[in-house]
Amino acid sequence: MKVKLHDGKTDATESSLRYAVLDTAKGWLGILGSEKGLLAVTLPQPSKEVALEQLGENIKKATPEDGFFSDIVSRLREYISGRRVSFNDAIDTSADTYFQIQV
C-alpha cells in the first residue's frame, strides 16, 4: 500500500526527480521527490522492487540519490522503530488540482 502525497503528474524536469529506497525492520520504503518537496512515500513493502513499483511511473524519470533524502530517511527509520518524530517536510503540489490541494 502506498501513502500517495501526489497524483503522479509533475511539471518538474526529469533531472530534478530523485528517489531513495531504504530497508527497515518493517520492510522496504520508497521515497520520491523533487526540489519542491516530496511526491510520494510508500508504506513498508516486502521487497525493494515492490517499493520502487509503488512509487509509480515517475520513478523512470528519477535519479537514485540517497543523500537528497538523508534527513527524512533518518526520521522514517526512527518512526518505524516506534519513536515519535515530526514530519514537516515540503510536499510538491505543483501538478495537483485546486481540489487536491484544499483537501
ABEGO torsion letter per residue (X at the ends): XBBBABAGBBABBAAABBBBBBBBAAEBBBBBBBAAEBABBBBBBABAAAAAAAAEAAAAABBBBAAAAAAAAAAAAAAAAGBBBBBABBBBAAABBAAAAAX
